[in-house]
């Protein structure tokens, strides 16, 4: 288990988690949001990876 900085490809797992929480059509929104956050110098997006699964 470990916390790390998110990378661009993490949008897929984040979108999957939101779909499980019944948020519809999150793919493009999350992809765009992750791209935006990664470009911002005053923002940091972190993910927790546990047993090959992502948690927010």
Phi and psi in degrees as GROMACS dihedral restraints (atoms count N, CA, C in turn):
[ dihedral_restraints ]
;  ai    aj    ak    al  type     phi  dphi    fc
    3     4     5     6     1  -165.3    20    10
    4     5     6     7     1   148.7    20    10
    6     7     8     9     1   -96.5    20    10
    7     8     9    10     1   135.2    20    10
    9    10    11    12     1  -145.0    20    10
   10    11    12    13     1   164.8    20    10
   12    13    14    15     1   -68.2    20    10
   13    14    15    16     1   140.1    20    10
   15    16    17    18     1   -70.8    20    10
   16    17    18    19     1   153.4    20    10
   18    19    20    21     1  -122.5    20    10
   19    20    21    22     1   173.5    20    10
   21    22    23    24     1   -58.5    20    10
   22    23    24    25     1   -35.9    20    10
   24    25    26    27     1   -71.2    20    10
   25    26    27    28     1   -12.5    20    10
   27    28    29    30     1   -68.3    20    10
   28    29    30    31     1   -15.7    20    10
   30    31    32    33     1   -57.3    20    10
   31    32    33    34     1   -31.3    20    10
   33    34    35    36     1   -63.9    20    10
   34    35    36    37     1   -45.4    20    10
   36    37    38    39     1   -71.3    20    10
   37    38    39    40     1   -37.2    20    10
   39    40    41    42     1   -64.4    20    10
   40    41    42    43     1   -43.4    20    10
   42    43    44    45     1   -62.5    20    10
   43    44    45    46     1   -40.7    20    10
   45    46    47    48     1   -61.4    20    10
   46    47    48    49     1   -42.3    20    10
   48    49    50    51     1   -63.4    20    10
   49    50    51    52     1   -41.5    20    10
   51    52    53    54     1   -66.2    20    10
   52    53    54    55     1   -35.4    20    10
   54    55    56    57     1   -63.4    20    10
   55    56    57    58     1   -41.0    20    10
   57    58    59    60     1   -62.3    20    10
   58    59    60    61     1   -29.2    20    10
   60    61    62    63     1   -87.3    20    10
   61    62    63    64     1    10.3    20    10
   63    64    65    66     1    70.2    20    10
   64    65    66    67     1    29.3    20    10
   66    67    68    69     1   -89.9    20    10
   67    68    69    70     1   118.4    20    10
   69    70    71    72     1   -81.4    20    10
   70    71    72    73     1   152.1    20    10
   72    73    74    75     1    50.9    20    10
   73    74    75    76     1    54.6    20    10
   75    76    77    78     1   -95.0    20    10
   76    77    78    79     1    -7.9    20    10
   78    79    80    81     1   -55.8    20    10
   79    80    81    82     1   -59.3    20    10
   81    82    83    84     1   -68.0    20    10
   82    83    84    85     1   -40.0    20    10
   84    85    86    87     1   -58.6    20    10
   85    86    87    88     1   -49.0    20    10
   87    88    89    90     1   -68.7    20    10
   88    89    90    91     1   -40.1    20    10
   90    91    92    93     1   -58.7    20    10
   91    92    93    94     1   -47.1    20    10
   93    94    95    96     1   -64.0    20    10
   94    95    96    97     1   -41.2    20    10
   96    97    98    99     1   -66.0    20    10
   97    98    99   100     1   -43.2    20    10
   99   100   101   102     1   -62.3    20    10
  100   101   102   103     1   -44.6    20    10
  102   103   104   105     1   -57.3    20    10
  103   104   105   106     1   -45.8    20    10
  105   106   107   108     1   -62.9    20    10
  106   107   108   109     1   -48.3    20    10
  108   109   110   111     1   -63.5    20    10
  109   110   111   112     1   -36.2    20    10
  111   112   113   114     1   -69.6    20    10
  112   113   114   115     1   -25.1    20    10
  114   115   116   117     1   -83.4    20    10
  115   116   117   118     1   -20.1    20    10
  117   118   119   120     1   -78.8    20    10
  118   119   120   121     1   127.7    20    10
  120   121   122   123     1   -77.3    20    10
  121   122   123   124     1   -20.8    20    10
  123   124   125   126     1   -99.3    20    10
  124   125   126   127     1    11.5    20    10
  126   127   128   129     1  -121.7    20    10
  127   128   129   130     1   151.0    20    10
  129   130   131   132     1  -139.6    20    10
  130   131   132   133     1   127.5    20    10
  132   133   134   135     1  -110.3    20    10
  133   134   135   136     1   122.1    20    10
  135   136   137   138     1  -116.7    20    10
  136   137   138   139     1   150.9    20    10
  138   139   140   141     1  -129.8    20    10
  139   140   141   142     1   151.7    20    10
  141   142   143   144     1  -110.3    20    10
  142   143   144   145     1   121.9    20    10
  144   145   146   147     1  -108.4    20    10
  145   146   147   148     1   123.0    20    10
  147   148   149   150     1  -132.2    20    10
  148   149   150   151     1   119.1    20    10
  150   151   152   153     1    50.4    20    10
  151   152   153   154     1    50.8    20    10
  153   154   155   156     1    64.7    20    10
  154   155   156   157     1    17.2    20    10
  156   157   158   159     1  -126.5    20    10
  157   158   159   160     1   150.8    20    10
  159   160   161   162     1  -100.2    20    10
  160   161   162   163     1   140.5    20    10
  162   163   164   165     1  -126.7    20    10
  163   164   165   166     1   147.2    20    10
